[in-house]
Amino acid sequence: MQIESPCIGVCALDENDVCMGCFRTADDITEWSIYSDAEKAEANRVAAERAVDAGMTF
């Protein structure tokens, strides 16, 4: 199973270093290529929570 990046091509970080497009942190984005599938899944889960908290659907 390969975990897909949630990147939607809207790459802009807010004041907390969270992308306003995919809701991953700058660290998650830069480390994505070396993350294990479990780490990617967790990053996506947390990003989805951030999106919901921001009133966005993910």
Buried (B, 14 or more C-beta within 10 A) or exposed (E): EEBEBBEEEEEEBEEEEBBEBBBBBEEBBEBBEEBEEEBBEBBBEBBBEBBEEEEEEB
